[in-house]
Amino acid sequence: MKRFDGKTAIVTGAASGIGKATAERLASEGADVVLADLNLDGATIVAAAIAREFGVRTHALAFDAGDRDSCRAMVEHAVALLDGLHVLVNNAGIMDWAKAEEYPDDRWERMIRINLSSVFYVSKHALPHLLRTRGAIVNMSSAAGLNGVPYAGGYCAAKAGIIGLTRSQAIEFADRGVRVNAICPGAVDTPLNSVTVPLPDWIEPMKLMGLAPKTGKPSAPAEIAAAVAYLACDEACNVTGTMLSIDGGQTAS
Ligand SMILES: NC(=O)c1ccc[n+]([C@@H]2O[C@H](COP(=O)([O-])OP(=O)(O)OC[C@H]3O[C@@H](n4cnc5c(N)ncnc54)[C@H](O)[C@@H]3O)[C@@H](O)[C@H]2O)c1
């Protein structure tokens, strides 16, 4: 018997990186999974590969985390396809670098909508279903939600907001069977951290010194996925309101 046999999950941002690894991990342990992403083609390829490899049901759904109607519609569609919901992983996110005095207003609002408001809206519409199954939510925050990162104020504010939301909902639902936790990764080896959001050459290296993992290496997406699976599974039945740092000691000092 695997930990997620007979269980169902939604993973947002599952076409790439941590979300892809999380969908793979939950499926490898028996879960039927909806992979929701702005990149439907990418999610479709990953969903098909997972179904082939692990023999579970998967569905790829297009959704824009920056649009609250899309968040609601995605959850409704996913729950209908899965016939219920046990696990929600709010993982979709974006990152950018900019000087605060030059940060365009529309980029600030987009950052907060995609990285923070989506967590609220997707959870809001998933909670009635999670209450029925006494399910679990795992939110993807960041070390940037715990400590400051220069030239990434919008990202840090959104990720800190996820921590506040996670703690608040953990208390709100603790006696109703739904657990709400978050993970705070430091550097993870994904496209977001290297390819799609390269570090601008104008950033002073001294200001970034505190961001390096003390272990000297970034985490692999599968390491974050293993932690998601733990927080979502019944072995973590008394774990709620936790911010789990996986950052190579980055935030230890
Ligand atoms: N990579 C890191 O170092 C790191 C560190 C800490 C936290 N995180 C967080 O982990 C999460 C996953 O990041 P990743 O590194 O795997 O990045 P990634 O770029 O590999 O994957 C992000 C996924 O989110 C999707 N996405 C982006 N905007 C979306 C939108 N508006 N609606 C729906 N889907 C959208 C993308 O299509 C992509 O599939 C993010 O929330 C990120 O902030 C990443």
The ligand as an SDF file (V2000), in Angstrom:
LIG
                    3D

 44 48  0  0  0  0  0  0  0  0999 V2000
   13.8210   27.5550   -8.0320 N   0  0  0  0  0  0  0  0  0  0  0  0
   14.0750   28.1310   -6.8650 C   0  0  0  0  0  0  0  0  0  0  0  0
   15.2300   28.4020   -6.5290 O   0  0  0  0  0  0  0  0  0  0  0  0
   12.9510   28.4170   -5.9110 C   0  0  0  0  0  0  0  0  0  0  0  0
   13.2760   28.7960   -4.5980 C   0  0  0  0  0  0  0  0  0  0  0  0
   12.2470   29.0660   -3.7010 C   0  0  0  0  0  0  0  0  0  0  0  0
   10.9340   28.9880   -4.0970 C   0  0  0  0  0  0  0  0  0  0  0  0
   10.6290   28.6290   -5.3820 N   0  0  0  0  0  0  0  0  0  0  0  0
    9.2250   28.5800   -5.7470 C   0  0  0  0  0  0  0  0  0  0  0  0
    8.8950   27.3030   -6.2480 O   0  0  0  0  0  0  0  0  0  0  0  0
    7.7990   27.4140   -7.1470 C   0  0  0  0  0  0  0  0  0  0  0  0
    8.1310   26.6730   -8.4380 C   0  0  0  0  0  0  0  0  0  0  0  0
    9.2550   27.3090   -9.0230 O   0  0  0  0  0  0  0  0  0  0  0  0
   10.2720   26.5360   -9.9850 P   0  0  0  0  0  0  0  0  0  0  0  0
   11.6300   26.9120   -9.5450 O   0  0  0  0  0  0  0  0  0  0  0  0
    9.8940   25.1270  -10.1240 O   0  0  0  0  0  0  0  0  0  0  0  0
    9.9990   27.3640  -11.3390 O   0  0  0  0  0  0  0  0  0  0  0  0
    9.6940   26.9200  -12.8360 P   0  0  0  0  0  0  0  0  0  0  0  0
    9.7980   28.1760  -13.6170 O   0  0  0  0  0  0  0  0  0  0  0  0
   10.5340   25.7460  -13.2180 O   0  0  0  0  0  0  0  0  0  0  0  0
    8.1730   26.4320  -12.7500 O   0  0  0  0  0  0  0  0  0  0  0  0
    7.1330   27.3360  -12.5110 C   0  0  0  0  0  0  0  0  0  0  0  0
    5.8840   26.8230  -13.1970 C   0  0  0  0  0  0  0  0  0  0  0  0
    4.8320   27.7570  -12.9150 O   0  0  0  0  0  0  0  0  0  0  0  0
    4.1290   28.0120  -14.1200 C   0  0  0  0  0  0  0  0  0  0  0  0
    3.5100   29.3350  -14.0820 N   0  0  0  0  0  0  0  0  0  0  0  0
    4.1320   30.5360  -14.1580 C   0  0  0  0  0  0  0  0  0  0  0  0
    3.2280   31.5210  -14.1590 N   0  0  0  0  0  0  0  0  0  0  0  0
    2.0120   30.9180  -14.0750 C   0  0  0  0  0  0  0  0  0  0  0  0
    0.6900   31.4090  -14.0650 C   0  0  0  0  0  0  0  0  0  0  0  0
    0.4080   32.7200  -14.1520 N   0  0  0  0  0  0  0  0  0  0  0  0
   -0.3220   30.5260  -13.9670 N   0  0  0  0  0  0  0  0  0  0  0  0
   -0.0710   29.1850  -13.9160 C   0  0  0  0  0  0  0  0  0  0  0  0
    1.1640   28.6660  -13.9440 N   0  0  0  0  0  0  0  0  0  0  0  0
    2.1950   29.5340  -14.0320 C   0  0  0  0  0  0  0  0  0  0  0  0
    5.1840   27.9120  -15.2180 C   0  0  0  0  0  0  0  0  0  0  0  0
    4.5950   27.6910  -16.4960 O   0  0  0  0  0  0  0  0  0  0  0  0
    6.0310   26.7490  -14.7180 C   0  0  0  0  0  0  0  0  0  0  0  0
    5.5540   25.5180  -15.2160 O   0  0  0  0  0  0  0  0  0  0  0  0
    7.5600   28.9160   -7.3440 C   0  0  0  0  0  0  0  0  0  0  0  0
    6.4830   29.3280   -6.5220 O   0  0  0  0  0  0  0  0  0  0  0  0
    8.8640   29.5450   -6.8660 C   0  0  0  0  0  0  0  0  0  0  0  0
    8.6870   30.8440   -6.3950 O   0  0  0  0  0  0  0  0  0  0  0  0
   11.5990   28.3370   -6.2970 C   0  0  0  0  0  0  0  0  0  0  0  0
  1  2  1  0
  2  3  2  0
  2  4  1  0
  4  5  1  0
  4 44  2  0
  5  6  2  0
  6  7  1  0
  7  8  2  0
  8  9  1  0
  8 44  1  0
  9 10  1  0
  9 42  1  0
 10 11  1  0
 11 12  1  0
 11 40  1  0
 12 13  1  0
 13 14  1  0
 14 15  2  0
 14 16  1  0
 14 17  1  0
 17 18  1  0
 18 19  2  0
 18 20  1  0
 18 21  1  0
 21 22  1  0
 22 23  1  0
 23 24  1  0
 23 38  1  0
 24 25  1  0
 25 26  1  0
 25 36  1  0
 26 27  1  0
 26 35  1  0
 27 28  2  0
 28 29  1  0
 29 30  1  0
 29 35  2  0
 30 31  1  0
 30 32  2  0
 32 33  1  0
 33 34  2  0
 34 35  1  0
 36 37  1  0
 36 38  1  0
 38 39  1  0
 40 41  1  0
 40 42  1  0
 42 43  1  0
M  CHG  2   8   1  16  -1
M  END
$$$$
